[in-house]
Amino acid sequence: MNPAEPRFEFRVFGQNFGRPLEAIMRSSPQEEQDEGTQTYLFSPFFAPAPAVTNPLYSVKIRNGKLDVKMLGRNYQALEQWYPYLRLAFPLTSAFLHEFFFAWLEIAPPTATA
């Protein structure tokens, strides 16, 4: 699969899924398996109260890169995501404040001493 093409995903977040995960793994063909560490950024953690969220984007950090996908559509329990932006770290604070947070429609965190 071309990584720039949109794809359907079914994602669940948690720590241990036990038997349901084992059943899915046995019954589903796997094209590739990514066991790397991924850190997802959720806008409620970065926005002041009341939290402002933008569910149209998926933002994660993986393999030293900031990876952003845009939600295309939902089909039953599947979500179709379009790759949008992939940048390697380090990122400048100017980029984060002037582009990234505005683009995600969330307020940037305030620096405290």
N, CA, C and O atoms as CSV, one atom per row, in Angstrom:
chain,resi,resn,atom,element,x,y,z
A,1,MET,N,N,0.846,-1.184,0.000
A,1,MET,CA,C,0.000,0.000,0.000
A,1,MET,C,C,0.885,1.239,0.000
A,1,MET,O,O,1.878,1.291,0.726
A,2,ASN,N,N,0.541,2.217,-0.793
A,2,ASN,CA,C,1.234,3.488,-0.828
A,2,ASN,C,C,0.891,4.274,0.431
A,2,ASN,O,O,-0.289,4.501,0.698
A,3,PRO,N,N,1.897,4.705,1.225
A,3,PRO,CA,C,1.581,5.411,2.467
A,3,PRO,C,C,0.892,6.749,2.263
A,3,PRO,O,O,0.337,7.294,3.217
A,4,ALA,N,N,0.907,7.306,1.040
A,4,ALA,CA,C,0.247,8.579,0.782
A,4,ALA,C,C,-1.226,8.411,0.419
A,4,ALA,O,O,-1.953,9.400,0.324
A,5,GLU,N,N,-1.671,7.186,0.217
A,5,GLU,CA,C,-3.068,6.943,-0.126
A,5,GLU,C,C,-3.925,6.884,1.132
A,5,GLU,O,O,-3.451,6.472,2.191
A,6,PRO,N,N,-5.196,7.300,1.017
A,6,PRO,CA,C,-6.079,7.188,2.184
A,6,PRO,C,C,-6.317,5.718,2.522
A,6,PRO,O,O,-6.256,4.849,1.652
A,7,ARG,N,N,-6.588,5.459,3.791
A,7,ARG,CA,C,-6.880,4.082,4.189
A,7,ARG,C,C,-7.921,4.074,5.288
A,7,ARG,O,O,-8.091,5.045,6.026
A,8,PHE,N,N,-8.608,2.952,5.375
A,8,PHE,CA,C,-9.592,2.768,6.435
A,8,PHE,C,C,-8.912,2.181,7.651
A,8,PHE,O,O,-8.055,1.304,7.538
A,9,GLU,N,N,-9.303,2.672,8.818
A,9,GLU,CA,C,-8.728,2.193,10.063
A,9,GLU,C,C,-9.834,1.987,11.083
A,9,GLU,O,O,-10.838,2.700,11.095
A,10,PHE,N,N,-9.631,1.020,11.916
A,10,PHE,CA,C,-10.466,0.808,13.099
A,10,PHE,C,C,-9.510,0.863,14.271
A,10,PHE,O,O,-8.653,-0.009,14.416
A,11,ARG,N,N,-9.645,1.878,15.107
A,11,ARG,CA,C,-8.676,2.072,16.179
A,11,ARG,C,C,-9.373,2.057,17.529
A,11,ARG,O,O,-10.476,2.578,17.696
A,12,VAL,N,N,-8.689,1.442,18.483
A,12,VAL,CA,C,-9.156,1.395,19.858
A,12,VAL,C,C,-7.948,1.691,20.736
A,12,VAL,O,O,-6.863,1.159,20.501
A,13,PHE,N,N,-8.129,2.532,21.740
A,13,PHE,CA,C,-7.035,2.883,22.631
A,13,PHE,C,C,-7.225,2.201,23.973
A,13,PHE,O,O,-8.334,2.160,24.505
A,14,GLY,N,N,-6.144,1.667,24.516
A,14,GLY,CA,C,-6.210,1.016,25.816
A,14,GLY,C,C,-4.912,0.311,26.125
A,14,GLY,O,O,-3.928,0.451,25.399
A,15,GLN,N,N,-4.911,-0.449,27.210
A,15,GLN,CA,C,-3.706,-1.129,27.656
A,15,GLN,C,C,-3.675,-2.612,27.320
A,15,GLN,O,O,-2.656,-3.116,26.849
A,16,ASN,N,N,-4.782,-3.325,27.557
A,16,ASN,CA,C,-4.780,-4.769,27.386
A,16,ASN,C,C,-6.159,-5.209,26.896
A,16,ASN,O,O,-7.162,-4.997,27.578
A,17,PHE,N,N,-6.205,-5.818,25.718
A,17,PHE,CA,C,-7.479,-6.227,25.148
A,17,PHE,C,C,-7.691,-7.733,25.172
A,17,PHE,O,O,-8.762,-8.215,24.804
A,18,GLY,N,N,-6.671,-8.486,25.607
A,18,GLY,CA,C,-6.810,-9.914,25.844
A,18,GLY,C,C,-7.407,-10.714,24.705
A,18,GLY,O,O,-6.961,-10.621,23.562
A,19,ARG,N,N,-8.426,-11.505,25.028
A,19,ARG,CA,C,-9.038,-12.433,24.052
A,19,ARG,C,C,-9.633,-11.750,22.823
A,19,ARG,O,O,-9.463,-12.265,21.718
A,20,PRO,N,N,-10.321,-10.619,22.958
A,20,PRO,CA,C,-10.841,-9.989,21.731
A,20,PRO,C,C,-9.729,-9.654,20.731
A,20,PRO,O,O,-9.905,-9.851,19.528
A,21,LEU,N,N,-8.598,-9.156,21.211
A,21,LEU,CA,C,-7.491,-8.842,20.317
A,21,LEU,C,C,-6.929,-10.111,19.687
A,21,LEU,O,O,-6.632,-10.125,18.492
A,22,GLU,N,N,-6.781,-11.154,20.453
A,22,GLU,CA,C,-6.277,-12.425,19.922
A,22,GLU,C,C,-7.186,-12.948,18.813
A,22,GLU,O,O,-6.697,-13.433,17.793
A,23,ALA,N,N,-8.504,-12.856,19.002
A,23,ALA,CA,C,-9.456,-13.317,17.980
A,23,ALA,C,C,-9.340,-12.486,16.707
A,23,ALA,O,O,-9.383,-13.034,15.606
A,24,ILE,N,N,-9.198,-11.206,16.843
A,24,ILE,CA,C,-9.049,-10.336,15.676
A,24,ILE,C,C,-7.764,-10.670,14.932
A,24,ILE,O,O,-7.770,-10.768,13.705
A,25,MET,N,N,-6.676,-10.843,15.647
A,25,MET,CA,C,-5.387,-11.143,15.025
A,25,MET,C,C,-5.421,-12.484,14.285
A,25,MET,O,O,-4.810,-12.622,13.225
A,26,ARG,N,N,-6.126,-13.459,14.832
A,26,ARG,CA,C,-6.214,-14.773,14.170
A,26,ARG,C,C,-7.065,-14.722,12.908
A,26,ARG,O,O,-6.769,-15.418,11.937
A,27,SER,N,N,-8.111,-13.912,12.907
A,27,SER,CA,C,-9.064,-13.930,11.800
A,27,SER,C,C,-8.814,-12.883,10.723
A,27,SER,O,O,-9.495,-12.892,9.698
A,28,SER,N,N,-7.865,-11.989,10.925
A,28,SER,CA,C,-7.648,-10.897,9.981
A,28,SER,C,C,-6.297,-11.019,9.299
A,28,SER,O,O,-5.287,-11.263,9.958
A,29,PRO,N,N,-6.273,-10.851,7.981
A,29,PRO,CA,C,-4.973,-10.827,7.306
A,29,PRO,C,C,-4.219,-9.561,7.713
A,29,PRO,O,O,-4.815,-8.502,7.911
A,30,GLN,N,N,-2.920,-9.690,7.830
A,30,GLN,CA,C,-2.111,-8.544,8.235
A,30,GLN,C,C,-1.117,-8.212,7.142
A,30,GLN,O,O,-0.291,-9.042,6.764
A,31,GLU,N,N,-1.205,-6.977,6.633
A,31,GLU,CA,C,-0.266,-6.539,5.609
A,31,GLU,C,C,1.080,-6.217,6.233
A,31,GLU,O,O,2.125,-6.636,5.735
A,32,GLU,N,N,1.046,-5.484,7.304
A,32,GLU,CA,C,2.264,-5.153,8.031
A,32,GLU,C,C,1.895,-4.913,9.480
A,32,GLU,O,O,0.753,-4.588,9.804
A,33,GLN,N,N,2.869,-5.076,10.331
A,33,GLN,CA,C,2.605,-4.908,11.748
A,33,GLN,C,C,3.572,-3.871,12.283
A,33,GLN,O,O,4.785,-4.015,12.132
A,34,ASP,N,N,3.058,-2.848,12.894
A,34,ASP,CA,C,3.884,-1.783,13.450
A,34,ASP,C,C,3.843,-1.895,14.957
A,34,ASP,O,O,2.842,-1.554,15.586
A,35,GLU,N,N,4.922,-2.370,15.532
A,35,GLU,CA,C,4.988,-2.547,16.979
A,35,GLU,C,C,5.672,-1.361,17.656
A,35,GLU,O,O,5.912,-1.396,18.863
A,36,GLY,N,N,5.988,-0.317,16.897
A,36,GLY,CA,C,6.695,0.826,17.458
A,36,GLY,C,C,5.837,1.625,18.424
A,36,GLY,O,O,4.611,1.515,18.445
A,37,THR,N,N,6.517,2.422,19.212
A,37,THR,CA,C,5.823,3.287,20.157
A,37,THR,C,C,5.207,4.457,19.418
A,37,THR,O,O,5.859,5.104,18.599
A,38,GLN,N,N,3.950,4.720,19.714
A,38,GLN,CA,C,3.231,5.831,19.119
A,38,GLN,C,C,2.628,6.658,20.243
A,38,GLN,O,O,2.040,6.109,21.175
A,39,THR,N,N,2.768,7.954,20.160
A,39,THR,CA,C,2.163,8.854,21.127
A,39,THR,C,C,1.148,9.702,20.389
A,39,THR,O,O,1.502,10.483,19.506
A,40,TYR,N,N,-0.122,9.547,20.756
A,40,TYR,CA,C,-1.193,10.324,20.132
A,40,TYR,C,C,-1.400,11.610,20.904
A,40,TYR,O,O,-1.367,11.617,22.135
A,41,LEU,N,N,-1.612,12.698,20.184
A,41,LEU,CA,C,-1.883,13.993,20.796
A,41,LEU,C,C,-3.372,14.271,20.668
A,41,LEU,O,O,-3.916,14.313,19.565
A,42,PHE,N,N,-4.016,14.459,21.797
A,42,PHE,CA,C,-5.442,14.760,21.819
A,42,PHE,C,C,-5.614,16.198,22.242
A,42,PHE,O,O,-5.072,16.609,23.268
A,43,SER,N,N,-6.345,16.961,21.484
A,43,SER,CA,C,-6.451,18.392,21.735
A,43,SER,C,C,-6.985,18.772,23.110
A,43,SER,O,O,-6.586,19.826,23.606
A,44,PRO,N,N,-7.854,18.005,23.772
A,44,PRO,CA,C,-8.300,18.454,25.095
A,44,PRO,C,C,-7.169,18.630,26.092
A,44,PRO,O,O,-7.303,19.418,27.028
A,45,PHE,N,N,-6.057,17.922,25.925
A,45,PHE,CA,C,-4.935,18.050,26.843
A,45,PHE,C,C,-4.156,19.329,26.624
A,45,PHE,O,O,-3.436,19.774,27.518
A,46,PHE,N,N,-4.287,19.933,25.439
A,46,PHE,CA,C,-3.512,21.113,25.101
A,46,PHE,C,C,-4.333,22.395,25.132
A,46,PHE,O,O,-3.767,23.488,25.100
A,47,ALA,N,N,-5.635,22.284,25.192
A,47,ALA,CA,C,-6.495,23.469,25.147
A,47,ALA,C,C,-6.916,23.868,26.552
A,47,ALA,O,O,-7.130,23.010,27.408
A,48,PRO,N,N,-7.035,25.174,26.791
A,48,PRO,CA,C,-7.521,25.605,28.100
A,48,PRO,C,C,-8.985,25.232,28.291
A,48,PRO,O,O,-9.712,25.045,27.315
A,49,ALA,N,N,-9.415,25.126,29.525
A,49,ALA,CA,C,-10.817,24.782,29.815
A,49,ALA,C,C,-11.703,25.947,29.405
A,49,ALA,O,O,-11.306,27.088,29.644
A,50,PRO,N,N,-12.865,25.752,28.811
A,50,PRO,CA,C,-13.334,24.440,28.383
A,50,PRO,C,C,-12.539,23.977,27.177
A,50,PRO,O,O,-12.200,24.780,26.309
A,51,ALA,N,N,-12.241,22.700,27.117
A,51,ALA,CA,C,-11.399,22.152,26.066
A,51,ALA,C,C,-12.039,22.316,24.700
A,51,ALA,O,O,-13.243,22.122,24.531
A,52,VAL,N,N,-11.224,22.670,23.747
A,52,VAL,CA,C,-11.661,22.774,22.359
A,52,VAL,C,C,-11.071,21.577,21.641
A,52,VAL,O,O,-9.864,21.348,21.719
A,53,THR,N,N,-11.878,20.823,20.958
A,53,THR,CA,C,-11.363,19.653,20.260
A,53,THR,C,C,-11.572,19.789,18.773
A,53,THR,O,O,-12.475,20.495,18.323
A,54,ASN,N,N,-10.748,19.122,18.020
A,54,ASN,CA,C,-10.901,19.073,16.578
A,54,ASN,C,C,-10.762,17.617,16.165
A,54,ASN,O,O,-9.647,17.152,15.929
A,55,PRO,N,N,-11.880,16.881,16.071
A,55,PRO,CA,C,-11.828,15.451,15.782
A,55,PRO,C,C,-11.530,15.121,14.322
A,55,PRO,O,O,-11.510,13.947,13.951
A,56,LEU,N,N,-11.298,16.130,13.491
A,56,LEU,CA,C,-11.043,15.871,12.080
A,56,LEU,C,C,-9.598,15.477,11.797
A,56,LEU,O,O,-9.273,15.081,10.678
A,57,TYR,N,N,-8.729,15.582,12.801
A,57,TYR,CA,C,-7.321,15.285,12.608
A,57,TYR,C,C,-6.844,14.250,13.616
A,57,TYR,O,O,-7.307,14.217,14.757
A,58,SER,N,N,-5.927,13.418,13.187
A,58,SER,CA,C,-5.249,12.473,14.056
A,58,SER,C,C,-3.785,12.884,14.071
A,58,SER,O,O,-3.134,12.932,13.028
A,59,VAL,N,N,-3.277,13.177,15.253
A,59,VAL,CA,C,-1.902,13.640,15.377
A,59,VAL,C,C,-1.150,12.676,16.281
A,59,VAL,O,O,-1.588,12.377,17.392
A,60,LYS,N,N,-0.012,12.191,15.790
A,60,LYS,CA,C,0.781,11.287,16.613
A,60,LYS,C,C,2.261,11.530,16.364
A,60,LYS,O,O,2.667,12.111,15.358
A,61,ILE,N,N,3.043,11.061,17.319
A,61,ILE,CA,C,4.493,11.092,17.208
A,61,ILE,C,C,4.949,9.647,17.124
A,61,ILE,O,O,4.629,8.825,17.982
A,62,ARG,N,N,5.708,9.354,16.069
A,62,ARG,CA,C,6.226,7.995,15.891
A,62,ARG,C,C,7.534,8.067,15.111
A,62,ARG,O,O,7.644,8.785,14.117
A,63,ASN,N,N,8.504,7.321,15.573
A,63,ASN,CA,C,9.798,7.228,14.896
A,63,ASN,C,C,10.424,8.594,14.633
A,63,ASN,O,O,10.984,8.828,13.562
A,64,GLY,N,N,10.329,9.504,15.620
A,64,GLY,CA,C,10.949,10.814,15.493
A,64,GLY,C,C,10.266,11.765,14.538
A,64,GLY,O,O,10.860,12.756,14.111
A,65,LYS,N,N,9.013,11.470,14.197
A,65,LYS,CA,C,8.276,12.336,13.266
A,65,LYS,C,C,6.902,12.682,13.834
A,65,LYS,O,O,6.294,11.906,14.572
A,66,LEU,N,N,6.441,13.859,13.468
A,66,LEU,CA,C,5.084,14.283,13.758
A,66,LEU,C,C,4.246,13.887,12.555
A,66,LEU,O,O,4.527,14.320,11.437
A,67,ASP,N,N,3.225,13.076,12.765
A,67,ASP,CA,C,2.408,12.515,11.692
A,67,ASP,C,C,0.979,12.997,11.874
A,67,ASP,O,O,0.377,12.770,12.924
A,68,VAL,N,N,0.430,13.660,10.862
A,68,VAL,CA,C,-0.926,14.198,10.929
A,68,VAL,C,C,-1.752,13.607,9.793
A,68,VAL,O,O,-1.333,13.607,8.636
A,69,LYS,N,N,-2.938,13.102,10.146
A,69,LYS,CA,C,-3.885,12.594,9.151
A,69,LYS,C,C,-5.189,13.357,9.301
A,69,LYS,O,O,-5.524,13.832,10.387
A,70,MET,N,N,-5.919,13.469,8.201
A,70,MET,CA,C,-7.203,14.158,8.197
A,70,MET,C,C,-8.307,13.135,7.933
A,70,MET,O,O,-8.194,12.300,7.035
A,71,LEU,N,N,-9.375,13.214,8.726
A,71,LEU,CA,C,-10.492,12.294,8.572
A,71,LEU,C,C,-11.252,12.607,7.292
A,71,LEU,O,O,-11.665,13.743,7.055
A,72,GLY,N,N,-11.429,11.571,6.470
A,72,GLY,CA,C,-12.177,11.736,5.228
A,72,GLY,C,C,-13.645,11.414,5.429
A,72,GLY,O,O,-14.516,12.242,5.159
A,73,ARG,N,N,-13.918,10.197,5.910
A,73,ARG,CA,C,-15.301,9.790,6.137
A,73,ARG,C,C,-15.337,8.596,7.072
A,73,ARG,O,O,-14.333,7.926,7.312
A,74,ASN,N,N,-16.520,8.360,7.583
A,74,ASN,CA,C,-16.786,7.190,8.418
A,74,ASN,C,C,-17.627,6.219,7.609
A,74,ASN,O,O,-18.547,6.620,6.897
A,75,TYR,N,N,-17.306,4.956,7.726
A,75,TYR,CA,C,-18.103,3.911,7.093
A,75,TYR,C,C,-18.305,2.827,8.131
A,75,TYR,O,O,-17.392,2.055,8.422
A,76,GLN,N,N,-19.505,2.774,8.688
A,76,GLN,CA,C,-19.830,1.883,9.802
A,76,GLN,C,C,-18.839,2.153,10.928
A,76,GLN,O,O,-18.793,3.281,11.419
A,77,ALA,N,N,-18.055,1.189,11.358
A,77,ALA,CA,C,-17.108,1.423,12.459
A,77,ALA,C,C,-15.715,1.793,11.951
A,77,ALA,O,O,-14.783,1.926,12.744
A,78,LEU,N,N,-15.567,1.960,10.642
A,78,LEU,CA,C,-14.268,2.288,10.071
A,78,LEU,C,C,-14.159,3.780,9.800
A,78,LEU,O,O,-15.148,4.446,9.494
A,79,GLU,N,N,-12.944,4.289,9.917
A,79,GLU,CA,C,-12.664,5.687,9.601
A,79,GLU,C,C,-11.669,5.718,8.443
A,79,GLU,O,O,-10.675,4.992,8.453
A,80,GLN,N,N,-11.935,6.553,7.455
A,80,GLN,CA,C,-10.996,6.698,6.342
A,80,GLN,C,C,-10.144,7.938,6.602
A,80,GLN,O,O,-10.665,9.045,6.733
A,81,TRP,N,N,-8.828,7.739,6.674
A,81,TRP,CA,C,-7.888,8.800,6.994
A,81,TRP,C,C,-6.981,9.084,5.807
A,81,TRP,O,O,-6.534,8.170,5.114
A,82,TYR,N,N,-6.717,10.381,5.584
A,82,TYR,CA,C,-5.830,10.834,4.528
A,82,TYR,C,C,-4.537,11.361,5.149
A,82,TYR,O,O,-4.593,12.246,6.003
A,83,PRO,N,N,-3.377,10.843,4.745
A,83,PRO,CA,C,-2.126,11.418,5.240
A,83,PRO,C,C,-2.068,12.887,4.841
A,83,PRO,O,O,-2.384,13.239,3.705
A,84,TYR,N,N,-1.667,13.737,5.770
A,84,TYR,CA,C,-1.682,15.165,5.491
A,84,TYR,C,C,-0.310,15.811,5.678
A,84,TYR,O,O,0.119,16.620,4.855
A,85,LEU,N,N,0.373,15.450,6.765
A,85,LEU,CA,C,1.624,16.128,7.085
A,85,LEU,C,C,2.520,15.175,7.850
A,85,LEU,O,O,2.069,14.497,8.774
A,86,ARG,N,N,3.783,15.121,7.471
A,86,ARG,CA,C,4.767,14.335,8.219
A,86,ARG,C,C,6.043,15.163,8.287
A,86,ARG,O,O,6.659,15.462,7.264
A,87,LEU,N,N,6.430,15.529,9.503
A,87,LEU,CA,C,7.616,16.352,9.717
A,87,LEU,C,C,8.533,15.695,10.727
A,87,LEU,O,O,8.074,15.105,11.705
A,88,ALA,N,N,9.826,15.797,10.490
A,88,ALA,CA,C,10.809,15.257,11.425
A,88,ALA,C,C,11.112,16.283,12.512
A,88,ALA,O,O,11.095,17.488,12.264
A,89,PHE,N,N,11.385,15.798,13.701
A,89,PHE,CA,C,11.808,16.661,14.796
A,89,PHE,C,C,13.272,17.016,14.611
A,89,PHE,O,O,14.012,16.248,13.997
A,90,PRO,N,N,13.714,18.168,15.129
A,90,PRO,CA,C,12.983,19.108,15.976
A,90,PRO,C,C,12.135,20.070,15.153
A,90,PRO,O,O,12.456,20.379,14.005
A,91,LEU,N,N,11.043,20.537,15.762
A,91,LEU,CA,C,10.174,21.547,15.171
A,91,LEU,C,C,10.380,22.848,15.928
A,91,LEU,O,O,10.620,22.836,17.135
A,92,THR,N,N,10.288,23.953,15.234
A,92,THR,CA,C,10.500,25.235,15.899
A,92,THR,C,C,9.251,25.651,16.669
A,92,THR,O,O,8.137,25.276,16.303
A,93,SER,N,N,9.438,26.417,17.722
A,93,SER,CA,C,8.290,26.918,18.469
A,93,SER,C,C,7.469,27.863,17.604
A,93,SER,O,O,6.250,27.941,17.761
A,94,ALA,N,N,8.120,28.584,16.691
A,94,ALA,CA,C,7.381,29.476,15.779
A,94,ALA,C,C,6.435,28.660,14.909
A,94,ALA,O,O,5.284,29.055,14.720
A,95,PHE,N,N,6.894,27.531,14.375
A,95,PHE,CA,C,6.032,26.671,13.573
A,95,PHE,C,C,4.854,26.183,14.405
A,95,PHE,O,O,3.711,26.217,13.951
A,96,LEU,N,N,5.131,25.732,15.616
A,96,LEU,CA,C,4.063,25.212,16.461
A,96,LEU,C,C,3.017,26.275,16.765
A,96,LEU,O,O,1.819,26.008,16.661
A,97,HIS,N,N,3.448,27.470,17.136
A,97,HIS,CA,C,2.504,28.511,17.519
A,97,HIS,C,C,1.817,29.172,16.321
A,97,HIS,O,O,0.622,29.463,16.380
A,98,GLU,N,N,2.548,29.407,15.251
A,98,GLU,CA,C,1.985,30.138,14.120
A,98,GLU,C,C,1.212,29.261,13.148
A,98,GLU,O,O,0.332,29.752,12.441
A,99,PHE,N,N,1.527,27.972,13.101
A,99,PHE,CA,C,0.876,27.116,12.118
A,99,PHE,C,C,0.157,25.940,12.755
A,99,PHE,O,O,-1.047,25.766,12.566
A,100,PHE,N,N,0.882,25.143,13.502
A,100,PHE,CA,C,0.366,23.859,13.958
A,100,PHE,C,C,-0.890,23.984,14.820
A,100,PHE,O,O,-1.911,23.371,14.509
A,101,PHE,N,N,-0.832,24.762,15.890
A,101,PHE,CA,C,-1.993,24.880,16.774
A,101,PHE,C,C,-3.159,25.583,16.075
A,101,PHE,O,O,-4.314,25.207,16.274
A,102,ALA,N,N,-2.872,26.584,15.269
A,102,ALA,CA,C,-3.938,27.267,14.527
A,102,ALA,C,C,-4.583,26.328,13.520
A,102,ALA,O,O,-5.802,26.337,13.351
A,103,TRP,N,N,-3.778,25.527,12.857
A,103,TRP,CA,C,-4.289,24.595,11.868
A,103,TRP,C,C,-5.198,23.557,12.503
A,103,TRP,O,O,-6.208,23.173,11.913
A,104,LEU,N,N,-4.848,23.092,13.715
A,104,LEU,CA,C,-5.687,22.126,14.422
A,104,LEU,C,C,-6.851,22.786,15.157
A,104,LEU,O,O,-7.690,22.104,15.746
A,105,GLU,N,N,-6.896,24.115,15.116
A,105,GLU,CA,C,-7.962,24.871,15.780
A,105,GLU,C,C,-7.994,24.618,17.291
A,105,GLU,O,O,-9.056,24.458,17.893
A,106,ILE,N,N,-6.803,24.588,17.877
A,106,ILE,CA,C,-6.697,24.467,19.340
A,106,ILE,C,C,-5.769,25.556,19.841
A,106,ILE,O,O,-4.880,26.010,19.121
A,107,ALA,N,N,-5.981,25.968,21.071
A,107,ALA,CA,C,-5.157,27.005,21.669
A,107,ALA,C,C,-3.806,26.415,22.080
A,107,ALA,O,O,-3.754,25.328,22.654
A,108,PRO,N,N,-2.702,27.135,21.785
A,108,PRO,CA,C,-1.405,26.631,22.214
A,108,PRO,C,C,-1.288,26.713,23.729
A,108,PRO,O,O,-1.920,27.563,24.357
A,109,PRO,N,N,-0.484,25.834,24.319
A,109,PRO,CA,C,-0.292,25.910,25.767
A,109,PRO,C,C,0.486,27.171,26.117
A,109,PRO,O,O,1.267,27.674,25.309
A,110,THR,N,N,0.272,27.667,27.300
A,110,THR,CA,C,1.018,28.838,27.746
A,110,THR,C,C,2.240,28.376,28.520
A,110,THR,O,O,2.179,27.427,29.302
A,111,ALA,N,N,3.336,29.054,28.292
A,111,ALA,CA,C,4.578,28.703,28.987
A,111,ALA,C,C,4.534,29.248,30.398
A,111,ALA,O,O,4.115,30.383,30.626
A,112,THR,N,N,4.963,28.443,31.331
A,112,THR,CA,C,5.050,28.889,32.715
A,112,THR,C,C,6.483,28.739,33.180
A,112,THR,O,O,7.192,27.809,32.794
A,113,ALA,N,N,6.889,29.670,34.015
A,113,ALA,CA,C,8.278,29.649,34.505
A,113,ALA,C,C,8.420,28.775,35.710
A,113,ALA,O,O,9.518,28.643,36.251
